[in-house]
Amino acid sequence: MLVDRDRLLGHVTRIATTPRPAGSPELSAAGEYVTEVLQNSGWIVDPEPFEATAETGQSLAGVNLIARHRDHPWSNGPRFCLGAHLDSRENSPGADDNGSAVAAVLEIARLLPERWPEPSAFDLELVAFDLEEYGMLGGRQRAEHCRREQIDLRGMVSLEMLGYCVQAPRSQTLPRSLVGKYPDVGNWIAVIGNQNSDALIAAFCDGLKTVPRLPVETLQVPDNGNWLQATRLSDHSPYWDAGYPALMITDTAFLRNPHYHMATDTVDTLNFEFLTQVTEGCLEAMVRILSREI
């Protein structure tokens, strides 16, 4: 494998030792770390400050980190977005939610330039989203920016909790409507898209399925997932609402991980072999997506 397990472990350990709620010094420090790692991999990082109103009515200030590679500058052509949210709940260090996915983005950012197809079908932006835990506010801000600036965004993928894996029977729970349709062992990665995401689901699954012994399951929901709210719980959902094809790649969060949004969501609860496999599959998927139009 190209993906380095020890690098993933180091990233999660650095990011997810303490909670990173909105506006906290810990979140700022995590943002500085992400920026430094991306810059060392050849990416130019632009902070994008914004203000938004949380679901509670609270006014919050956030900062999305938008990265483009120095050797692959943006054009006026079609663009693709890969991202993960950096913030956590106030009471949780958020190792799985969402340190695991941020680590995956950082490792993909390191390895992708070596495999970047020429010519590329898309410009690529990497995003570390802020304020996801307050109602996907960072995702909403960026999706609205793409609409406002008339960016030709052809697809978006949100990496959301990638590191929790268990092999025990009945370790995976499911919404009632999906019981019996998916395995009850929590050892697979899920690819979730909406009614506009057929081609994107297929393209991303093609990459994930190149990884030996990585079980992959897919779900396509109608009506932007409004009838199954668990499928909307990441920064992809504002992109759905804005009309863009988008996916969530996830270990299914609270449907599997008992530490979700708790103080026990710590590095030692993660399965880094599984996270390495998932990251490898996501890297392969991104290479394939950049090689062809969706």
N, C-alpha and C positions, 0 to 999 in steps of 0.2 A: 504494500500500500504506500501511496505517496504521503498520505496524511500522517502526521506525527502525533501519536497518542500523548507523549509527554508534553508537547506544546499545548495540546488541548487542556490537559490537567493544569499546567501552569497558568493558562489564561483564566480558567474558571476559579482557580485558587486566588488569583490576584483580584478578580472582579467581585467574587461572591463571598468574601469573608465577613462582611457586615451588610445590613440593609442599605438600600439605595433609593429612598423615597424622593419625591419631587423636591427640587431645590436644596437638597442636602449636600454638605461637603463631600460625603461619600460618593454621591452620584457624579459630582464634578470631577472627583479624582478618577472614577471609573472612565469618564469621558476623556480625560487627559491620557489615560493609559491606552484606550482604544485608538485615539488619534495618533499617539506615538507609534504603536504597532503598525497601523496602516501606513503611516509615512515611511517607516522603515522597509515596507514592502513595495514602495513606489507609488503610493496613492496620495493624491492631494485632497485634503479634508477641509471642507467649508462648514463651519458652524452656522446653523439656520435657526436663530432665535424666534420664538413665537409666544403669543399669549392665547389662552383658551379657557373655556369654562367647563369644569368637571361636571359629572352627572349629579353631584351634590350641590351644584350651584357655586362652588368655590372657584375663584379666579386664580389661575396658575400660570406661571412662566416656565417654558420649556426650551430645550435646544435639541433639534435633530442634527446629527452629524452626517453630512452628505459627502461621499468620496467618489472621485474619478481617477483613473490611472493616468499617470503622467505620459506614458507611451501610447495611450489610446484615447486621445482627446475627444470630447463630445462634438458631434456635428449637428446638423439640423435634421438628421435622419431618425429612424425609429430607435426607441430606447427600451431597455429592460431594467428592472429594479430587483435587487436582492437585499433583504434587511432582517433585522431582529431588534427587539426592544431592549434597552439597557437598564431601565428603572426596575425597582422591585417594590413590594409592599413594605410598609413601615416596620412590620414585625418579622420580616423574613429576609435572610441573606440571598435568597433566590438563586441557588446554585443551578437547579434545573430551570427555574423560571426567573430570569432567562439567561443566566450565565452560560449554560450549555450551548445555546444557540448563538450568542455573541462570540463565543470561542470558535464555533464552526465558521462563522463569517470571517473571523480573523485568519483562520487557517486556509480557507478558500482564497482569501485575498493574497496570501503569501504564495500559493501554488498556481493560481489561475494564470498569471501573466506568462508563465513558462509554457502554457498550453493554449494560449489565446489564438483562436483561428484567424487566418488572414485569407481572404477578407472576412470581416465579422459582420454578421447579419444585423447586429444591434450595437449601439452605444450601451454602456453599462454604468449604473450608479449603485453603490453600496450605501445603505442607510442604517445608522444606529438610531432607532426611534426613541423619543422621550415620551413620558406621560402615557404609556400604554395602559398602565394599571389604573388610570383615572378615566377610562372610557375611550381608549385607542385615539387619544388626542394628537399624538405625533403623526400617526398614520393619516388621520383626517387632514391635518395641516398639509402634509406632503401631497396627498391625492388632490386636494383643492389647488395647490400650487401647480401641479401638472395640468389641471384643467384650465386654470387661469392663464398660464403661459403657453397653452396649446402645444404642450409637449406630446409628441407622437409615441405615447407609452403603449407598448404592445403586450406587456405582461409584468406581473409583480409576484414575488414569492416571499412570504413571511416565515422565517424559521422560528418555531415557538415550542420550547421545551423538547429537547432531543436526547436526553441522557438517562432516562429512567427505564429500566428493562428488568423484568422478572420472568422466570421460567415456570413458576408454579401454576398448576391448574386453577382456574377461577380467580386469577390475579387481575384479570381485565374485566371491568364492568362496562356497560353500554347503556345508552338511552333505550327506553322500552321499545321504541320503534325499530331499533337495530339489533335487538337480541336475536341470536341465532344466525345472523348474517356475517358475523366476524368472529375470529377466534377468541376464546376466553382465557388465553394465556397472553400475558402482557409483554411480548417479546418482538413486536412488529412496529414499524413506522407507518404513519398514516399520511396520505396525500389527499387533501380536502380542497375541492374547487366548487364553483357554482355553475349556473346554467350557461355562462359565457366562456367556460374554461376547458372545453373538451380537448382541444389540441394541446394546451399547456399541461393538463393532467397527463396526457399520453407521453409528451416529451420528457417531463420530469421523471415519470415512472421508468421510462427507458433507461435513464441514467442510474437511478437507484437500484434497478434490478441487475445491473452489471456487477454488483458487490456480492460475492458468494456468501450464502447463509444469512442474508439479511431479508427477513420477511417484510413484504410491502403490501399494504392494503389501501384501497382508494374509496373515496366517497364523493359523489357529485350531488349537490343539493340544489333544489329549485328556489326561486324567489329570494336569492341572495342569502339563503340560510335563515330567513326570518321565522321559519317553522321549526327550526332546530338551533336554538340560540347558542349551544355549545360550539357550533361550527363557526361562530362569528367572533370568538374571543381572542382576537389578535389583530394586528395592524393591516391585515389583508382586507378586513371587512369594509373599511371606508373606501378602499379601491373598488370592491364589488359595488358599493352604493354609487360610486362615480362612473360606473359602466365599464371598468377595466377588467380584463381577465386576471385573476389572481388566485394564488394557492396559499394554504397553510400546511406546512410540514410539521408534524407534531407526534410526540409519544402519547398523546391524548390527555395529558394533564391530570386533572382530578379523577378522571375515569380509571386511572391506574396508580398514580403517585399519591400515597397517603400523606406526603409532606407538603403538598400544594398549599401555598400561601401561609405556611407555618414556619416557626423558628427552626424547625428541624430540616428545612430544605437546604441541606449542607452538602459540601463536596463529597464527603464519604458515602453518601447515599447513591451516588451516580455509578453507572456502569460505563467505564471509559472505553471498553472494547466495543460496546454498542454505539457509543457516541462517535468513535473513530470510523466505524462502518457507515454510519449515517452521513458523516461529513464527507467521506470518500464518495458516497453515492451522490450527494448534492454537488460536489465538485464535478463529477462526470456529467451530471445533468446540465450544469451551467455551460460546460464546454460544448455539449451537444446543442443547447439552445442558441448559443452564440454562433454556432456553425450553420444555422438554418433559420429561415423565417418560420414563425408559428402561425 
